[in-house]
Each structure stands twice: as structure tokens, then as C-alpha cells.
Amino acid sequence: MKPFEIIDHTSDVGIKVWGATMTELFENAARGMFAVIAKEVCNIQGSNIEKKIEIRKNADSLEEILVSWLSELLYIFNREKTYFRDFRIKSLNNDGIEAQASGINLDLYQSNLYTEIKAVTFHNLKIEENVDGFSCTIIFDV
């Protein structure tokens, strides 16, 4: 099963995400978002300094947790110019997420690879369970 696919959406962009588990779905959603940001060039070389962050978010539903998780990663990317490429969900349930992300400092603003994502949206967001695991479509405001 492929982890994600980038899809067009009128004036925005989105990703269709799959995961055998809910944890894998959330990790693949983060990978997909950064593939959109860097035009699918996921193995970008940057500084040798690896940065790790911890994220803890609480919300009322898995969809809200997913948007909150991705929005926090996007915020840190924009603030600190950290391109995240490795994600590990430590804990995930209907109340919240505890996760770790690692990446490198990289100024994509100076390259032609960069696609600016303004926000992660709730537009038609619904996590669905199927025979292969879980899937959802996430639309980004660009």
C-alpha cells in the first residue's frame, strides 16, 4: 500500500493518505504534507544538524487531532525552517496524540521546490476504516 498520493483540488492541493494502522495514517499524513511543501523531494540534503521535537496535542476527535498535529508541524516548519522527514507516534487515541518529529534546518524559501501551505483544513476530512486499514483525504490551503 502506498503511503500517500498528492491530488489537485480547485485552487488548493490535497493528499490522499493510507495506513495499515491509525498511527501509520498520521505518520504518512505528515510525510505527505512535507512532500507537498517540497514538491515530493523527500530526501533533501541540508545542514547536518538533526532537530527533534516533541508534540502533544489534545482534541475531541481523531480528525481534530490530525489537523492539530499537521498544523503544529507546519507552524514549526515556518517558524524554524525545519524540514521534517521522520515521524514517530508514541501515543494516539481519541483524546490526543504524543509524537516525535525529526528533520533538518533547510531554507526552502530560497529554492524553486517550495510550495507554501497556509493552513491544514477540515474540508471534507473524514478518517475512514477499510479492509486495508485507514484512509483520509486532507486538503491544504495554498
N, C-alpha and C positions, 0 to 999 in steps of 0.2 A: 504494500500500500504506500503510495507517495504521501509525503507529509503535508504538502500544500500545493495550491495552484493559484497563480495570480490571475485575476479576472478583471475585465473592464466593467465600469458602472457609470453610465452617463458622463458626468463631469468629475466623478471621483474614481477611486480604484479600490479593489477589494481582493480578498483571498478566500478561497475555499480550503478548509483545513480538515484533516482527518487524524485520528489517533486511535490506537487499539484500546487505550485507557483514557480516562479523563485527564490524568496527569500528562500523558503524551500529547493530547489535544492542545493543552495550554502551552506546552513547550514548543510544539510545532507552530502554534499561532504566533509566538514571539519570533521564531525563525522566519516565518512568512512576512511579518511586518518589517523586519530588517532587510529581507530580500527586496521588498518594495522600495525601501529607503535607498538601497544601494544597487538598484536595478539588477537584482538576482546575483550580484557578485558577492557571494557569502564568504569567500576566503581572502578578503582584502588584507594586504600587508600594511602594517602601521608601526607604531612605536613598539618596542619590545616589552613595554610595561603593561602587564596584565592587570586589569582592575576588576575587583569583585565587589558586588553589592548584595545586600540582603533586602528583601522586600516582604513586608507583611501588610496585607490588606483584608479588611472585613467588609462584607456586604450581605444583602438579603437573598441573593440568588446567584447561581453559577454564571449566568450571563453578566450580571453586575460585577462579579469578581473578575471575570475575563476582561471586561472593559477597563476596570480599575488597574489590573496587572499590566496590560498593554500600555495604558495611559501613563503609568508611573515609569515604565521603561522609556517611553517616548520623551517624557519630561527630562529624565536624566540624560538621555542622548542629546537633547537640545541644549541643556544647561552645561554639561561637562564634555561634550563632543566625544562620548564613549560609544563606540560601535560594538554592541553586544552580539556575541555569536554562540555562547554556550549557556544553557539554561537548565536548572535542576529544581524541580518542585519537591520540596521537603514534606509539605503537608497541604492537602487540598480537600475541602469538604463544603457543604452548603453554606457555611458561615464565613469562610475566609481561606486565604492562601498564605503560605510561608514558602518563599523560594529564594534561590540564589541565581544571579546572572553574572557572567564574566565577559570581558571584552577588552578592546584596546582603544587608546585615545587616537582619534582619527578625525581630521577636519574635512568632512565630505563637502562642505560648503564651497570649497575651492576646486572641486572636481566636477566633471560632467556626469558622474554617477548618481548624484544626489537627487532624490525626489522628496520634496517637503511634505510630510504628513502633518496637517494642522490638528487633527483630532481623530480619535477612535470613536466610532458612532454605534448607536444601538439600532440603526436602521435594519429592520427585518432579522435581527440577531436572535437565533434560537439554537441552542445546543440540542442535537438530536442523537438518540442512540439507535444503532442499526446492527445488523448481523456481524459487521466487521469491527464494531467499536462505537466511536463517536465522530460526529462531524458538525461543522457550522460554517456559515459564511459571515465574514467580517468586512464591513465597508469602512474605508478611511476617507476622511475629508481632506482633500489635497488642494 
